[in-house]
């Protein structure tokens, strides 16, 4: 099932975690690699992805986090 452009979930693929469509590459893995300092080009080469795949991961994460509600406790 496509949950965002280029991002799908399928219980038979990576235990239902969000992955890039047409791959078994989880969204959180790509986010972690970018956060760890890999460039787009390095990620694209390492996981055989396109720039659009990486941008879809970032868009999905941004939209997912924008719905998150955080409350400060004093």
N, CA, C, O and CB atoms as a CASP TS submission, in Angstrom:
PFRMAT TS
TARGET T0000
AUTHOR 0000-0000-0000
METHOD Language model
MODEL 1
PARENT N/A
ATOM      1  N   UNK     1       0.845  -1.167   0.000  1.00  0.00           N
ATOM      2  CA  UNK     1       0.000   0.000   0.000  1.00  0.00           C
ATOM      3  C   UNK     1       0.898   1.240   0.000  1.00  0.00           C
ATOM      4  O   UNK     1       1.807   1.359   0.821  1.00  0.00           O
ATOM      5  CB  UNK     1      -0.965  -0.008   1.221  1.00  0.00           C
ATOM      6  N   UNK     2       0.632   2.151  -0.923  1.00  0.00           N
ATOM      7  CA  UNK     2       1.409   3.390  -0.974  1.00  0.00           C
ATOM      8  C   UNK     2       0.865   4.355   0.075  1.00  0.00           C
ATOM      9  O   UNK     2      -0.314   4.710   0.049  1.00  0.00           O
ATOM     10  CB  UNK     2       1.360   4.030  -2.400  1.00  0.00           C
ATOM     11  N   UNK     3       1.730   4.778   0.999  1.00  0.00           N
ATOM     12  CA  UNK     3       1.302   5.690   2.066  1.00  0.00           C
ATOM     13  C   UNK     3       1.750   7.115   1.803  1.00  0.00           C
ATOM     14  O   UNK     3       1.298   8.044   2.473  1.00  0.00           O
ATOM     15  CB  UNK     3       1.841   5.224   3.409  1.00  0.00           C
ATOM     16  N   UNK     4       2.625   7.293   0.847  1.00  0.00           N
ATOM     17  CA  UNK     4       3.109   8.605   0.418  1.00  0.00           C
ATOM     18  C   UNK     4       3.739   8.381  -0.956  1.00  0.00           C
ATOM     19  O   UNK     4       4.046   7.246  -1.321  1.00  0.00           O
ATOM     20  CB  UNK     4       4.148   9.241   1.463  1.00  0.00           C
ATOM     21  N   UNK     5       3.932   9.451  -1.711  1.00  0.00           N
ATOM     22  CA  UNK     5       4.574   9.249  -3.008  1.00  0.00           C
ATOM     23  C   UNK     5       5.920   8.526  -2.867  1.00  0.00           C
ATOM     24  O   UNK     5       6.807   8.979  -2.144  1.00  0.00           O
ATOM     25  CB  UNK     5       4.774  10.595  -3.708  1.00  0.00           C
ATOM     26  N   UNK     6       6.054   7.395  -3.571  1.00  0.00           N
ATOM     27  CA  UNK     6       7.264   6.575  -3.598  1.00  0.00           C
ATOM     28  C   UNK     6       7.540   5.808  -2.297  1.00  0.00           C
ATOM     29  O   UNK     6       8.570   5.141  -2.193  1.00  0.00           O
ATOM     30  CB  UNK     6       8.434   7.446  -3.907  1.00  0.00           C
ATOM     31  N   UNK     7       6.651   5.886  -1.315  1.00  0.00           N
ATOM     32  CA  UNK     7       6.831   5.193  -0.032  1.00  0.00           C
ATOM     33  C   UNK     7       5.676   4.215   0.149  1.00  0.00           C
ATOM     34  O   UNK     7       4.508   4.588   0.041  1.00  0.00           O
ATOM     35  CB  UNK     7       6.900   6.211   1.168  1.00  0.00           C
ATOM     36  N   UNK     8       6.022   2.956   0.425  1.00  0.00           N
ATOM     37  CA  UNK     8       4.984   1.930   0.596  1.00  0.00           C
ATOM     38  C   UNK     8       5.194   1.170   1.901  1.00  0.00           C
ATOM     39  O   UNK     8       6.263   1.208   2.510  1.00  0.00           O
ATOM     40  CB  UNK     8       4.986   0.947  -0.598  1.00  0.00           C
ATOM     41  N   UNK     9       4.134   0.482   2.302  1.00  0.00           N
ATOM     42  CA  UNK     9       4.235  -0.506   3.374  1.00  0.00           C
ATOM     43  C   UNK     9       3.622  -1.796   2.857  1.00  0.00           C
ATOM     44  O   UNK     9       2.620  -1.785   2.142  1.00  0.00           O
ATOM     45  CB  UNK     9       3.520  -0.017   4.691  1.00  0.00           C
ATOM     46  N   UNK    10       4.235  -2.895   3.227  1.00  0.00           N
ATOM     47  CA  UNK    10       3.768  -4.229   2.851  1.00  0.00           C
ATOM     48  C   UNK    10       4.225  -5.146   3.962  1.00  0.00           C
ATOM     49  O   UNK    10       5.420  -5.243   4.238  1.00  0.00           O
ATOM     50  CB  UNK    10       4.321  -4.694   1.432  1.00  0.00           C
ATOM     51  N   UNK    11       3.294  -5.814   4.596  1.00  0.00           N
ATOM     52  CA  UNK    11       3.644  -6.664   5.735  1.00  0.00           C
ATOM     53  C   UNK    11       4.649  -7.754   5.370  1.00  0.00           C
ATOM     54  O   UNK    11       5.294  -8.318   6.254  1.00  0.00           O
ATOM     55  CB  UNK    11       2.394  -7.300   6.303  1.00  0.00           C
ATOM     56  N   UNK    12       4.790  -8.054   4.084  1.00  0.00           N
ATOM     57  CA  UNK    12       5.735  -9.083   3.645  1.00  0.00           C
ATOM     58  C   UNK    12       7.125  -8.518   3.357  1.00  0.00           C
ATOM     59  O   UNK    12       8.060  -9.271   3.085  1.00  0.00           O
ATOM     60  CB  UNK    12       5.204  -9.774   2.407  1.00  0.00           C
ATOM     61  N   UNK    13       7.256  -7.203   3.417  1.00  0.00           N
ATOM     62  CA  UNK    13       8.536  -6.562   3.140  1.00  0.00           C
ATOM     63  C   UNK    13       8.987  -5.805   4.390  1.00  0.00           C
ATOM     64  O   UNK    13       8.310  -4.881   4.842  1.00  0.00           O
ATOM     65  CB  UNK    13       8.431  -5.602   1.909  1.00  0.00           C
ATOM     66  N   UNK    14      10.118  -6.199   4.935  1.00  0.00           N
ATOM     67  CA  UNK    14      10.714  -5.529   6.099  1.00  0.00           C
ATOM     68  C   UNK    14       9.727  -5.380   7.253  1.00  0.00           C
ATOM     69  O   UNK    14       9.715  -4.359   7.941  1.00  0.00           O
ATOM     70  CB  UNK    14      11.238  -4.160   5.698  1.00  0.00           C
ATOM     71  N   UNK    15       8.904  -6.401   7.459  1.00  0.00           N
ATOM     72  CA  UNK    15       7.958  -6.461   8.573  1.00  0.00           C
ATOM     73  C   UNK    15       6.956  -5.307   8.578  1.00  0.00           C
ATOM     74  O   UNK    15       6.477  -4.907   9.639  1.00  0.00           O
ATOM     75  CB  UNK    15       8.712  -6.473   9.874  1.00  0.00           C
ATOM     76  N   UNK    16       6.640  -4.771   7.400  1.00  0.00           N
ATOM     77  CA  UNK    16       5.648  -3.714   7.298  1.00  0.00           C
ATOM     78  C   UNK    16       6.178  -2.316   7.550  1.00  0.00           C
ATOM     79  O   UNK    16       5.398  -1.369   7.645  1.00  0.00           O
ATOM     80  CB  UNK    16       4.559  -3.984   8.238  1.00  0.00           C
ATOM     81  N   UNK    17       7.497  -2.169   7.661  1.00  0.00           N
ATOM     82  CA  UNK    17       8.071  -0.834   7.835  1.00  0.00           C
ATOM     83  C   UNK    17       7.986  -0.074   6.519  1.00  0.00           C
ATOM     84  O   UNK    17       8.014  -0.687   5.452  1.00  0.00           O
ATOM     85  CB  UNK    17       9.544  -0.919   8.325  1.00  0.00           C
ATOM     86  N   UNK    18       7.881   1.255   6.577  1.00  0.00           N
ATOM     87  CA  UNK    18       7.864   2.030   5.326  1.00  0.00           C
ATOM     88  C   UNK    18       9.174   1.852   4.555  1.00  0.00           C
ATOM     89  O   UNK    18      10.262   1.992   5.112  1.00  0.00           O
ATOM     90  CB  UNK    18       7.624   3.530   5.621  1.00  0.00           C
ATOM     91  N   UNK    19       9.047   1.543   3.280  1.00  0.00           N
ATOM     92  CA  UNK    19      10.207   1.362   2.402  1.00  0.00           C
ATOM     93  C   UNK    19      10.006   2.170   1.127  1.00  0.00           C
ATOM     94  O   UNK    19       8.898   2.606   0.817  1.00  0.00           O
ATOM     95  CB  UNK    19      10.426  -0.141   2.067  1.00  0.00           C
ATOM     96  N   UNK    20      11.089   2.359   0.404  1.00  0.00           N
ATOM     97  CA  UNK    20      11.015   3.041  -0.878  1.00  0.00           C
ATOM     98  C   UNK    20      10.410   2.069  -1.890  1.00  0.00           C
ATOM     99  O   UNK    20      10.839   0.921  -2.002  1.00  0.00           O
ATOM    100  CB  UNK    20      12.429   3.547  -1.342  1.00  0.00           C
ATOM    101  N   UNK    21       9.423   2.545  -2.612  1.00  0.00           N
ATOM    102  CA  UNK    21       8.693   1.710  -3.576  1.00  0.00           C
ATOM    103  C   UNK    21       9.660   1.050  -4.556  1.00  0.00           C
ATOM    104  O   UNK    21      10.562   1.695  -5.090  1.00  0.00           O
ATOM    105  CB  UNK    21       7.649   2.552  -4.345  1.00  0.00           C
ATOM    106  N   UNK    22       9.456  -0.248  -4.782  1.00  0.00           N
ATOM    107  CA  UNK    22      10.293  -1.002  -5.711  1.00  0.00           C
ATOM    108  C   UNK    22      11.593  -1.496  -5.102  1.00  0.00           C
ATOM    109  O   UNK    22      12.431  -2.073  -5.795  1.00  0.00           O
ATOM    110  CB  UNK    22      10.602  -0.162  -6.898  1.00  0.00           C
ATOM    111  N   UNK    23      11.761  -1.264  -3.788  1.00  0.00           N
ATOM    112  CA  UNK    23      12.973  -1.703  -3.089  1.00  0.00           C
ATOM    113  C   UNK    23      12.587  -2.335  -1.759  1.00  0.00           C
ATOM    114  O   UNK    23      11.414  -2.406  -1.394  1.00  0.00           O
ATOM    115  CB  UNK    23      13.952  -0.516  -2.866  1.00  0.00           C
ATOM    116  N   UNK    24      13.597  -2.785  -1.058  1.00  0.00           N
ATOM    117  CA  UNK    24      13.417  -3.250   0.316  1.00  0.00           C
ATOM    118  C   UNK    24      14.146  -2.310   1.278  1.00  0.00           C
ATOM    119  O   UNK    24      14.461  -2.680   2.409  1.00  0.00           O
ATOM    120  CB  UNK    24      13.933  -4.708   0.478  1.00  0.00           C
ATOM    121  N   UNK    25      14.409  -1.090   0.808  1.00  0.00           N
ATOM    122  CA  UNK    25      15.199  -0.122   1.584  1.00  0.00           C
ATOM    123  C   UNK    25      14.269   0.688   2.493  1.00  0.00           C
ATOM    124  O   UNK    25      13.424   1.437   2.005  1.00  0.00           O
ATOM    125  CB  UNK    25      16.003   0.829   0.637  1.00  0.00           C
ATOM    126  N   UNK    26      14.423   0.538   3.815  1.00  0.00           N
ATOM    127  CA  UNK    26      13.551   1.250   4.751  1.00  0.00           C
ATOM    128  C   UNK    26      13.841   2.752   4.796  1.00  0.00           C
ATOM    129  O   UNK    26      14.981   3.194   4.655  1.00  0.00           O
ATOM    130  CB  UNK    26      13.701   0.662   6.142  1.00  0.00           C
ATOM    131  N   UNK    27      12.779   3.507   4.995  1.00  0.00           N
ATOM    132  CA  UNK    27      12.877   4.958   5.115  1.00  0.00           C
ATOM    133  C   UNK    27      13.829   5.341   6.243  1.00  0.00           C
ATOM    134  O   UNK    27      14.680   6.212   6.063  1.00  0.00           O
ATOM    135  CB  UNK    27      11.490   5.572   5.356  1.00  0.00           C
ATOM    136  N   UNK    28      13.696   4.705   7.397  1.00  0.00           N
ATOM    137  CA  UNK    28      14.528   5.087   8.544  1.00  0.00           C
ATOM    138  C   UNK    28      16.012   4.824   8.291  1.00  0.00           C
ATOM    139  O   UNK    28      16.858   5.535   8.834  1.00  0.00           O
ATOM    140  CB  UNK    28      14.079   4.331   9.791  1.00  0.00           C
ATOM    141  N   UNK    29      16.340   3.836   7.494  1.00  0.00           N
ATOM    142  CA  UNK    29      17.733   3.567   7.164  1.00  0.00           C
ATOM    143  C   UNK    29      18.331   4.729   6.377  1.00  0.00           C
ATOM    144  O   UNK    29      19.444   5.172   6.661  1.00  0.00           O
ATOM    145  CB  UNK    29      17.856   2.261   6.367  1.00  0.00           C
ATOM    146  N   UNK    30      17.591   5.218   5.390  1.00  0.00           N
ATOM    147  CA  UNK    30      18.082   6.322   4.568  1.00  0.00           C
ATOM    148  C   UNK    30      18.207   7.589   5.411  1.00  0.00           C
ATOM    149  O   UNK    30      19.188   8.320   5.280  1.00  0.00           O
ATOM    150  CB  UNK    30      17.144   6.566   3.362  1.00  0.00           C
ATOM    151  N   UNK    31      17.246   7.852   6.257  1.00  0.00           N
ATOM    152  CA  UNK    31      17.339   9.018   7.143  1.00  0.00           C
ATOM    153  C   UNK    31      18.570   8.926   8.039  1.00  0.00           C
ATOM    154  O   UNK    31      19.280   9.912   8.239  1.00  0.00           O
ATOM    155  CB  UNK    31      16.069   9.143   8.003  1.00  0.00           C
ATOM    156  N   UNK    32      18.810   7.759   8.564  1.00  0.00           N
ATOM    157  CA  UNK    32      19.982   7.553   9.425  1.00  0.00           C
ATOM    158  C   UNK    32      21.285   7.759   8.679  1.00  0.00           C
ATOM    159  O   UNK    32      22.219   8.359   9.211  1.00  0.00           O
ATOM    160  CB  UNK    32      19.956   6.160  10.021  1.00  0.00           C
ATOM    161  N   UNK    33      21.356   7.270   7.462  1.00  0.00           N
ATOM    162  CA  UNK    33      22.575   7.436   6.662  1.00  0.00           C
ATOM    163  C   UNK    33      22.828   8.908   6.359  1.00  0.00           C
ATOM    164  O   UNK    33      23.965   9.372   6.447  1.00  0.00           O
ATOM    165  CB  UNK    33      22.473   6.636   5.350  1.00  0.00           C
ATOM    166  N   UNK    34      21.780   9.643   6.004  1.00  0.00           N
ATOM    167  CA  UNK    34      21.933  11.070   5.735  1.00  0.00           C
ATOM    168  C   UNK    34      22.310  11.823   7.014  1.00  0.00           C
ATOM    169  O   UNK    34      23.173  12.700   6.990  1.00  0.00           O
ATOM    170  CB  UNK    34      20.634  11.647   5.136  1.00  0.00           C
ATOM    171  N   UNK    35      21.666  11.480   8.116  1.00  0.00           N
ATOM    172  CA  UNK    35      21.981  12.128   9.391  1.00  0.00           C
ATOM    173  C   UNK    35      23.407  11.816   9.834  1.00  0.00           C
ATOM    174  O   UNK    35      24.042  12.612  10.526  1.00  0.00           O
ATOM    175  CB  UNK    35      20.989  11.688  10.472  1.00  0.00           C
ATOM    176  N   UNK    36      23.896  10.661   9.433  1.00  0.00           N
ATOM    177  CA  UNK    36      25.259  10.260   9.784  1.00  0.00           C
ATOM    178  C   UNK    36      26.327  10.899   8.914  1.00  0.00           C
ATOM    179  O   UNK    36      27.520  10.708   9.147  1.00  0.00           O
ATOM    180  CB  UNK    36      25.383   8.778   9.698  1.00  0.00           C
ATOM    181  N   UNK    37      25.899  11.658   7.908  1.00  0.00           N
ATOM    182  CA  UNK    37      26.859  12.384   7.106  1.00  0.00           C
ATOM    183  C   UNK    37      27.044  11.912   5.678  1.00  0.00           C
ATOM    184  O   UNK    37      27.811  12.519   4.930  1.00  0.00           O
ATOM    185  CB  UNK    37      28.128  12.340   7.766  1.00  0.00           C
ATOM    186  N   UNK    38      26.370  10.854   5.280  1.00  0.00           N
ATOM    187  CA  UNK    38      26.477  10.422   3.881  1.00  0.00           C
ATOM    188  C   UNK    38      25.832  11.462   2.981  1.00  0.00           C
ATOM    189  O   UNK    38      24.849  12.099   3.360  1.00  0.00           O
ATOM    190  CB  UNK    38      25.813   9.033   3.671  1.00  0.00           C
ATOM    191  N   UNK    39      26.380  11.629   1.803  1.00  0.00           N
ATOM    192  CA  UNK    39      25.794  12.544   0.828  1.00  0.00           C
ATOM    193  C   UNK    39      24.699  11.822   0.054  1.00  0.00           C
ATOM    194  O   UNK    39      24.592  10.596   0.095  1.00  0.00           O
ATOM    195  CB  UNK    39      26.877  13.096  -0.139  1.00  0.00           C
ATOM    196  N   UNK    40      23.892  12.604  -0.650  1.00  0.00           N
ATOM    197  CA  UNK    40      22.872  12.002  -1.515  1.00  0.00           C
ATOM    198  C   UNK    40      23.532  11.028  -2.480  1.00  0.00           C
ATOM    199  O   UNK    40      23.047   9.914  -2.677  1.00  0.00           O
ATOM    200  CB  UNK    40      22.088  13.093  -2.296  1.00  0.00           C
ATOM    201  N   UNK    41      24.627  11.445  -3.074  1.00  0.00           N
ATOM    202  CA  UNK    41      25.307  10.613  -4.067  1.00  0.00           C
ATOM    203  C   UNK    41      25.794   9.297  -3.465  1.00  0.00           C
ATOM    204  O   UNK    41      25.682   8.245  -4.096  1.00  0.00           O
ATOM    205  CB  UNK    41      26.483  11.371  -4.671  1.00  0.00           C
ATOM    206  N   UNK    42      26.330   9.352  -2.257  1.00  0.00           N
ATOM    207  CA  UNK    42      26.792   8.127  -1.594  1.00  0.00           C
ATOM    208  C   UNK    42      25.624   7.189  -1.315  1.00  0.00           C
ATOM    209  O   UNK    42      25.728   5.982  -1.533  1.00  0.00           O
ATOM    210  CB  UNK    42      27.523   8.463  -0.283  1.00  0.00           C
ATOM    211  N   UNK    43      24.525   7.736  -0.839  1.00  0.00           N
ATOM    212  CA  UNK    43      23.337   6.920  -0.548  1.00  0.00           C
ATOM    213  C   UNK    43      22.784   6.330  -1.846  1.00  0.00           C
ATOM    214  O   UNK    43      22.415   5.157  -1.898  1.00  0.00           O
ATOM    215  CB  UNK    43      22.244   7.768   0.174  1.00  0.00           C
ATOM    216  N   UNK    44      22.732   7.149  -2.882  1.00  0.00           N
ATOM    217  CA  UNK    44      22.220   6.674  -4.170  1.00  0.00           C
ATOM    218  C   UNK    44      23.056   5.509  -4.693  1.00  0.00           C
ATOM    219  O   UNK    44      22.511   4.527  -5.197  1.00  0.00           O
ATOM    220  CB  UNK    44      22.205   7.817  -5.197  1.00  0.00           C
ATOM    221  N   UNK    45      24.356   5.617  -4.576  1.00  0.00           N
ATOM    222  CA  UNK    45      25.258   4.559  -5.048  1.00  0.00           C
ATOM    223  C   UNK    45      25.140   3.313  -4.179  1.00  0.00           C
ATOM    224  O   UNK    45      25.024   2.199  -4.688  1.00  0.00           O
ATOM    225  CB  UNK    45      26.713   5.056  -5.059  1.00  0.00           C
ATOM    226  N   UNK    46      25.170   3.509  -2.874  1.00  0.00           N
ATOM    227  CA  UNK    46      25.148   2.389  -1.919  1.00  0.00           C
ATOM    228  C   UNK    46      23.864   1.560  -2.025  1.00  0.00           C
ATOM    229  O   UNK    46      23.911   0.334  -1.917  1.00  0.00           O
ATOM    230  CB  UNK    46      25.299   2.917  -0.491  1.00  0.00           C
ATOM    231  N   UNK    47      22.712   2.220  -2.235  1.00  0.00           N
ATOM    232  CA  UNK    47      21.420   1.525  -2.200  1.00  0.00           C
ATOM    233  C   UNK    47      20.700   1.514  -3.543  1.00  0.00           C
ATOM    234  O   UNK    47      19.536   1.122  -3.616  1.00  0.00           O
ATOM    235  CB  UNK    47      20.531   2.161  -1.170  1.00  0.00           C
ATOM    236  N   UNK    48      21.376   1.938  -4.599  1.00  0.00           N
ATOM    237  CA  UNK    48      20.805   1.951  -5.952  1.00  0.00           C
ATOM    238  C   UNK    48      19.479   2.710  -5.987  1.00  0.00           C
ATOM    239  O   UNK    48      18.463   2.198  -6.456  1.00  0.00           O
ATOM    240  CB  UNK    48      20.598   0.515  -6.458  1.00  0.00           C
ATOM    241  N   UNK    49      19.516   3.947  -5.479  1.00  0.00           N
ATOM    242  CA  UNK    49      18.340   4.802  -5.419  1.00  0.00           C
ATOM    243  C   UNK    49      18.514   6.005  -6.339  1.00  0.00           C
ATOM    244  O   UNK    49      19.606   6.270  -6.841  1.00  0.00           O
ATOM    245  CB  UNK    49      18.079   5.262  -3.978  1.00  0.00           C
ATOM    246  N   UNK    50      17.427   6.719  -6.546  1.00  0.00           N
ATOM    247  CA  UNK    50      17.476   7.958  -7.307  1.00  0.00           C
ATOM    248  C   UNK    50      17.378   9.138  -6.339  1.00  0.00           C
ATOM    249  O   UNK    50      17.021   8.984  -5.171  1.00  0.00           O
ATOM    250  CB  UNK    50      16.337   8.009  -8.367  1.00  0.00           C
ATOM    251  N   UNK    51      17.701  10.299  -6.857  1.00  0.00           N
ATOM    252  CA  UNK    51      17.550  11.523  -6.051  1.00  0.00           C
ATOM    253  C   UNK    51      16.084  11.691  -5.644  1.00  0.00           C
ATOM    254  O   UNK    51      15.799  12.109  -4.521  1.00  0.00           O
ATOM    255  CB  UNK    51      18.046  12.779  -6.844  1.00  0.00           C
ATOM    256  N   UNK    52      15.164  11.373  -6.539  1.00  0.00           N
ATOM    257  CA  UNK    52      13.734  11.470  -6.215  1.00  0.00           C
ATOM    258  C   UNK    52      13.351  10.533  -5.069  1.00  0.00           C
ATOM    259  O   UNK    52      12.491  10.877  -4.258  1.00  0.00           O
ATOM    260  CB  UNK    52      12.887  11.149  -7.453  1.00  0.00           C
ATOM    261  N   UNK    53      13.973   9.359  -4.991  1.00  0.00           N
ATOM    262  CA  UNK    53      13.713   8.439  -3.875  1.00  0.00           C
ATOM    263  C   UNK    53      14.121   9.092  -2.554  1.00  0.00           C
ATOM    264  O   UNK    53      13.381   9.039  -1.572  1.00  0.00           O
ATOM    265  CB  UNK    53      14.477   7.099  -4.076  1.00  0.00           C
ATOM    266  N   UNK    54      15.302   9.704  -2.539  1.00  0.00           N
ATOM    267  CA  UNK    54      15.796  10.343  -1.315  1.00  0.00           C
ATOM    268  C   UNK    54      14.905  11.522  -0.937  1.00  0.00           C
ATOM    269  O   UNK    54      14.572  11.700   0.234  1.00  0.00           O
ATOM    270  CB  UNK    54      17.258  10.814  -1.494  1.00  0.00           C
ATOM    271  N   UNK    55      14.525  12.313  -1.910  1.00  0.00           N
ATOM    272  CA  UNK    55      13.638  13.442  -1.631  1.00  0.00           C
ATOM    273  C   UNK    55      12.284  12.965  -1.114  1.00  0.00           C
ATOM    274  O   UNK    55      11.685  13.619  -0.261  1.00  0.00           O
ATOM    275  CB  UNK    55      13.450  14.294  -2.890  1.00  0.00           C
ATOM    276  N   UNK    56      11.799  11.841  -1.616  1.00  0.00           N
ATOM    277  CA  UNK    56      10.534  11.274  -1.120  1.00  0.00           C
ATOM    278  C   UNK    56      10.665  10.856   0.342  1.00  0.00           C
ATOM    279  O   UNK    56       9.736  11.044   1.127  1.00  0.00           O
ATOM    280  CB  UNK    56      10.107  10.063  -1.980  1.00  0.00           C
ATOM    281  N   UNK    57      11.812  10.290   0.709  1.00  0.00           N
ATOM    282  CA  UNK    57      12.058   9.907   2.107  1.00  0.00           C
ATOM    283  C   UNK    57      12.040  11.145   2.996  1.00  0.00           C
ATOM    284  O   UNK    57      11.408  11.145   4.052  1.00  0.00           O
ATOM    285  CB  UNK    57      13.414   9.161   2.247  1.00  0.00           C
ATOM    286  N   UNK    58      12.726  12.188   2.575  1.00  0.00           N
ATOM    287  CA  UNK    58      12.778  13.416   3.371  1.00  0.00           C
ATOM    288  C   UNK    58      11.395  14.059   3.478  1.00  0.00           C
ATOM    289  O   UNK    58      11.020  14.550   4.542  1.00  0.00           O
ATOM    290  CB  UNK    58      13.776  14.411   2.756  1.00  0.00           C
ATOM    291  N   UNK    59      10.651  14.056   2.399  1.00  0.00           N
ATOM    292  CA  UNK    59       9.300  14.620   2.410  1.00  0.00           C
ATOM    293  C   UNK    59       8.396  13.829   3.353  1.00  0.00           C
ATOM    294  O   UNK    59       7.645  14.407   4.139  1.00  0.00           O
ATOM    295  CB  UNK    59       8.708  14.632   0.988  1.00  0.00           C
ATOM    296  N   UNK    60       8.477  12.508   3.265  1.00  0.00           N
ATOM    297  CA  UNK    60       7.669  11.654   4.143  1.00  0.00           C
ATOM    298  C   UNK    60       8.002  11.934   5.607  1.00  0.00           C
ATOM    299  O   UNK    60       7.099  12.076   6.432  1.00  0.00           O
ATOM    300  CB  UNK    60       7.903  10.159   3.816  1.00  0.00           C
ATOM    301  N   UNK    61       9.280  12.012   5.930  1.00  0.00           N
ATOM    302  CA  UNK    61       9.702  12.252   7.316  1.00  0.00           C
ATOM    303  C   UNK    61       9.238  13.624   7.798  1.00  0.00           C
ATOM    304  O   UNK    61       8.755  13.758   8.922  1.00  0.00           O
ATOM    305  CB  UNK    61      11.234  12.140   7.440  1.00  0.00           C
ATOM    306  N   UNK    62       9.382  14.632   6.959  1.00  0.00           N
ATOM    307  CA  UNK    62       8.966  15.983   7.340  1.00  0.00           C
ATOM    308  C   UNK    62       7.472  16.041   7.618  1.00  0.00           C
ATOM    309  O   UNK    62       7.039  16.642   8.601  1.00  0.00           O
ATOM    310  CB  UNK    62       9.333  16.985   6.244  1.00  0.00           C
ATOM    311  N   UNK    63       6.689  15.418   6.755  1.00  0.00           N
ATOM    312  CA  UNK    63       5.238  15.422   6.948  1.00  0.00           C
ATOM    313  C   UNK    63       4.839  14.612   8.174  1.00  0.00           C
ATOM    314  O   UNK    63       3.922  14.988   8.904  1.00  0.00           O
ATOM    315  CB  UNK    63       4.536  14.869   5.709  1.00  0.00           C
ATOM    316  N   UNK    64       5.525  13.513   8.393  1.00  0.00           N
ATOM    317  CA  UNK    64       5.226  12.675   9.552  1.00  0.00           C
ATOM    318  C   UNK    64       5.541  13.426  10.850  1.00  0.00           C
ATOM    319  O   UNK    64       4.767  13.367  11.805  1.00  0.00           O
ATOM    320  CB  UNK    64       6.028  11.354   9.486  1.00  0.00           C
ATOM    321  N   UNK    65       6.656  14.120  10.883  1.00  0.00           N
ATOM    322  CA  UNK    65       7.040  14.873  12.074  1.00  0.00           C
ATOM    323  C   UNK    65       6.177  16.102  12.289  1.00  0.00           C
ATOM    324  O   UNK    65       5.981  16.525  13.428  1.00  0.00           O
ATOM    325  CB  UNK    65       8.484  15.283  11.980  1.00  0.00           C
ATOM    326  N   UNK    66       5.664  16.677  11.228  1.00  0.00           N
ATOM    327  CA  UNK    66       4.832  17.881  11.395  1.00  0.00           C
ATOM    328  C   UNK    66       3.536  17.558  12.123  1.00  0.00           C
ATOM    329  O   UNK    66       2.915  18.449  12.704  1.00  0.00           O
ATOM    330  CB  UNK    66       4.517  18.512  10.031  1.00  0.00           C
ATOM    331  N   UNK    67       3.124  16.303  12.100  1.00  0.00           N
ATOM    332  CA  UNK    67       1.913  15.883  12.816  1.00  0.00           C
ATOM    333  C   UNK    67       2.196  15.520  14.266  1.00  0.00           C
ATOM    334  O   UNK    67       1.268  15.336  15.054  1.00  0.00           O
ATOM    335  CB  UNK    67       1.275  14.699  12.112  1.00  0.00           C
ATOM    336  N   UNK    68       3.463  15.417  14.620  1.00  0.00           N
ATOM    337  CA  UNK    68       3.832  15.031  15.978  1.00  0.00           C
ATOM    338  C   UNK    68       3.541  16.165  16.950  1.00  0.00           C
ATOM    339  O   UNK    68       3.804  17.333  16.664  1.00  0.00           O
ATOM    340  CB  UNK    68       5.315  14.637  16.046  1.00  0.00           C
ATOM    341  N   UNK    69       2.996  15.800  18.098  1.00  0.00           N
ATOM    342  CA  UNK    69       2.691  16.787  19.130  1.00  0.00           C
ATOM    343  C   UNK    69       3.588  16.524  20.328  1.00  0.00           C
ATOM    344  O   UNK    69       3.599  15.426  20.884  1.00  0.00           O
ATOM    345  CB  UNK    69       1.185  16.737  19.538  1.00  0.00           C
ATOM    346  N   UNK    70       4.334  17.540  20.715  1.00  0.00           N
ATOM    347  CA  UNK    70       5.249  17.423  21.842  1.00  0.00           C
ATOM    348  C   UNK    70       4.802  18.392  22.915  1.00  0.00           C
ATOM    349  O   UNK    70       4.518  19.556  22.633  1.00  0.00           O
ATOM    350  CB  UNK    70       6.720  17.697  21.416  1.00  0.00           C
ATOM    351  N   UNK    71       4.742  17.916  24.132  1.00  0.00           N
ATOM    352  CA  UNK    71       4.338  18.756  25.258  1.00  0.00           C
ATOM    353  C   UNK    71       5.463  18.816  26.270  1.00  0.00           C
ATOM    354  O   UNK    71       6.013  17.794  26.680  1.00  0.00           O
ATOM    355  CB  UNK    71       3.044  18.223  25.915  1.00  0.00           C
ATOM    356  N   UNK    72       5.791  20.024  26.661  1.00  0.00           N
ATOM    357  CA  UNK    72       6.843  20.217  27.669  1.00  0.00           C
ATOM    358  C   UNK    72       6.236  19.963  29.046  1.00  0.00           C
ATOM    359  O   UNK    72       5.113  20.373  29.340  1.00  0.00           O
ATOM    360  CB  UNK    72       7.465  21.664  27.584  1.00  0.00           C
ATOM    361  N   UNK    73       6.996  19.290  29.861  1.00  0.00           N
ATOM    362  CA  UNK    73       6.557  19.011  31.236  1.00  0.00           C
ATOM    363  C   UNK    73       7.512  19.739  32.157  1.00  0.00           C
ATOM    364  O   UNK    73       8.725  19.535  32.097  1.00  0.00           O
ATOM    365  CB  UNK    73       6.524  17.457  31.551  1.00  0.00           C
ATOM    366  N   UNK    74       6.964  20.587  33.008  1.00  0.00           N
ATOM    367  CA  UNK    74       7.825  21.366  33.915  1.00  0.00           C
ATOM    368  C   UNK    74       7.761  20.816  35.309  1.00  0.00           C
ATOM    369  O   UNK    74       8.417  21.338  36.210  1.00  0.00           O
ATOM    370  CB  UNK    74       7.424  22.840  33.923  1.00  0.00           C
TER
END
